[in-house]
Amino acid sequence: MHSKKTTLLNFVLAVVIWASVFYVASARASKRSSVD
């Protein structure tokens, strides 16, 4: 049970990290396209 909770926490953490990485990437892409 405890290991399941840890796995869920790691999963949520990974999702948050991927979300911020994707957000930064799309923000840079839109900045780049607007400059062009």
Secondary structure, DSSP 8 states (H G I E B T S, - for coil): -HHHHHHHHHHHHHHHHHHHHHHHHHHHHHHHHHH-
